[in-house]
Amino acid sequence: MRGDSPCPNRRAGIESRAAILSTPFFRGAAGERDPALKGRPSPRARPIGDTLKAPLAFTPLHRHELRNAFRLAVFRKVLTVKRCRAVLEEIEIDTKTGALLETPVSWAEVYTEAETLSAARTERLGTGAFDVLHVAAAAALGVKHFYTFDARQKALAVKAGMKVKP
């Protein structure tokens, strides 16, 4: 995958049914615990694959952040090395089966969109750089649905015109 390749979803006309998700949505896959629930699994983290009508866009940003997050969970002793490796393998299986659609993005377009979103919304919403980048990537790809549990990402995605779930 090239970092500045054109966005194939736009040309293929599938943007109206494509979906993108934010990395926090994956936490349940690793059995990650919710600190607010005193270490119990989050009830919000549930499988969504059966409910989707289209595969989830999986950008190089998702790949990097997600894989790093699980490795960091090992460092923090939230996951075992064995569970981390199993989850990383599950991600690879999901890309091979098409549940996650490896989606190159035009990084120039993403950064332009990110700056626009940040200038218009960050001071009011308090969105961090990675949150803005995730929403900007979705906007650059022209997706209509954004999956996140993060309140700030959700607010930004809504302001960017996306339907946010769950």
C-alpha positions as CSV (number, residue, x, y, z in Angstrom):
1,M,0.0,0.0,0.0
2,R,1.3,3.4,-0.9
3,G,0.7,6.2,1.6
4,D,-0.5,8.7,-0.9
5,S,-2.5,6.5,-3.3
6,P,-5.8,7.7,-4.4
7,C,-8.9,6.7,-2.5
8,P,-10.4,3.8,-4.5
9,N,-13.7,3.8,-2.6
10,R,-14.7,7.1,-4.0
11,R,-14.0,6.0,-7.6
12,A,-15.7,2.6,-7.0
13,G,-18.8,4.4,-5.8
14,I,-19.1,2.4,-2.6
15,E,-18.7,5.3,-0.2
16,S,-22.4,5.4,0.4
17,R,-22.4,2.0,2.2
18,A,-18.8,2.0,3.5
19,A,-18.2,2.3,7.2
20,I,-15.1,3.2,9.3
21,L,-14.5,2.7,12.9
22,S,-12.3,4.2,15.5
23,T,-9.7,2.1,17.2
24,P,-11.4,2.2,20.7
25,F,-14.1,0.1,19.1
26,F,-11.7,-2.9,18.9
27,R,-10.9,-3.0,22.6
28,G,-13.5,-5.7,23.3
29,A,-11.7,-8.0,20.8
30,A,-8.8,-8.2,23.1
31,G,-10.8,-8.6,26.3
32,E,-9.6,-5.2,27.4
33,R,-11.1,-4.1,30.7
34,D,-12.8,-0.8,31.3
35,P,-11.2,1.1,34.2
36,A,-14.4,2.9,34.8
37,L,-16.1,-0.5,35.5
38,K,-13.4,-1.5,38.0
39,G,-11.8,-4.0,35.6
40,R,-14.9,-5.6,34.3
41,P,-15.2,-6.0,30.5
42,S,-17.1,-3.1,28.9
43,P,-20.7,-4.1,27.9
44,R,-20.3,-1.6,25.0
45,A,-17.7,-3.7,23.4
46,R,-19.6,-6.3,21.4
47,P,-19.1,-7.9,18.1
48,I,-20.5,-5.9,15.2
49,G,-19.5,-7.9,12.2
50,D,-22.9,-9.6,11.9
51,T,-24.7,-6.3,11.9
52,L,-22.8,-4.6,9.2
53,K,-23.9,-4.4,5.6
54,A,-20.4,-3.5,4.3
55,P,-16.9,-4.2,5.4
56,L,-15.1,-1.8,7.7
57,A,-12.5,0.5,6.1
58,F,-9.1,-0.3,7.7
59,T,-6.5,2.4,6.9
60,P,-2.8,2.2,7.5
61,L,-3.5,4.5,10.5
62,H,-5.9,2.0,12.0
63,R,-3.4,-0.8,11.4
64,H,-0.6,1.0,13.1
65,E,-2.6,2.4,16.0
66,L,-4.5,-0.8,16.7
67,R,-1.5,-3.1,16.6
68,N,0.5,-0.7,18.7
69,A,-2.3,-0.4,21.2
70,F,-2.4,-4.2,21.8
71,R,1.3,-4.4,22.2
72,L,1.1,-1.5,24.7
73,A,-1.5,-3.4,26.5
74,V,1.1,-6.2,27.0
75,F,3.5,-3.6,28.5
76,R,0.8,-2.4,30.8
77,K,0.0,-6.0,31.8
78,V,-3.6,-5.7,30.5
79,L,-3.0,-8.5,28.0
80,T,-0.7,-11.5,27.9
81,V,1.7,-11.9,25.1
82,K,-0.2,-15.0,24.0
83,R,-3.5,-13.1,23.9
84,C,-1.9,-10.2,22.1
85,R,-0.5,-12.5,19.4
86,A,-3.9,-14.1,19.0
87,V,-5.7,-10.7,18.6
88,L,-3.1,-9.6,16.1
89,E,-3.7,-12.8,14.1
90,E,-7.5,-12.2,14.3
91,I,-6.9,-8.8,12.7
92,E,-5.0,-10.4,9.9
93,I,-7.7,-13.0,9.4
94,D,-10.3,-10.2,9.3
95,T,-8.4,-8.4,6.6
96,K,-8.0,-11.6,4.6
97,T,-11.7,-12.5,4.9
98,G,-12.8,-9.0,4.0
99,A,-14.4,-8.0,7.3
100,L,-11.8,-5.3,7.4
101,L,-11.2,-3.7,4.1
102,E,-7.6,-2.5,3.7
103,T,-8.1,1.0,2.5
104,P,-5.3,3.2,1.3
105,V,-5.9,6.9,1.8
106,S,-4.5,10.1,0.3
107,W,-2.6,11.4,3.2
108,A,-2.5,14.9,1.7
109,E,-6.3,14.9,1.6
110,V,-6.5,13.5,5.1
111,Y,-4.2,16.1,6.6
112,T,-6.0,18.9,4.7
113,E,-9.4,17.6,6.1
114,A,-7.8,17.2,9.6
115,E,-6.7,20.8,9.6
116,T,-10.1,22.0,8.5
117,L,-11.8,19.9,11.2
118,S,-9.3,21.0,13.9
119,A,-9.6,24.7,13.1
120,A,-13.4,24.5,13.1
121,R,-14.0,22.2,16.1
122,T,-11.1,21.3,18.4
123,E,-11.3,24.4,20.6
124,R,-14.9,23.6,21.4
125,L,-14.8,19.8,21.4
126,G,-11.4,19.1,22.8
127,T,-10.5,16.5,20.2
128,G,-7.0,15.2,20.2
129,A,-4.8,14.8,17.1
130,F,-5.5,11.1,16.5
131,D,-9.2,11.6,17.0
132,V,-9.1,14.3,14.4
133,L,-7.1,12.1,12.0
134,H,-9.5,9.2,12.3
135,V,-12.5,11.4,11.5
136,A,-10.5,13.2,8.7
137,A,-9.6,9.8,7.2
138,A,-13.3,8.8,7.2
139,A,-14.2,12.1,5.6
140,A,-11.5,11.9,3.0
141,L,-12.8,8.4,2.1
142,G,-16.3,9.6,1.8
143,V,-17.7,7.1,4.3
144,K,-21.1,7.7,5.8
145,H,-20.9,5.6,9.0
146,F,-18.4,6.0,11.8
147,Y,-18.2,3.6,14.7
148,T,-16.8,4.8,18.0
149,F,-17.3,4.8,21.8
150,D,-15.2,7.9,22.2
151,A,-17.5,10.9,22.9
152,R,-15.2,13.5,21.4
153,Q,-14.7,11.5,18.2
154,K,-18.4,11.0,18.0
155,A,-19.1,14.7,18.3
156,L,-16.5,15.5,15.7
157,A,-17.8,12.8,13.3
158,V,-21.4,14.1,13.7
159,K,-20.2,17.6,12.9
160,A,-18.4,16.2,9.8
161,G,-21.8,14.9,8.6
162,M,-21.4,11.2,9.4
163,K,-23.8,8.9,11.1
164,V,-22.2,7.6,14.3
165,K,-22.8,4.2,15.9
166,P,-23.3,2.5,18.3
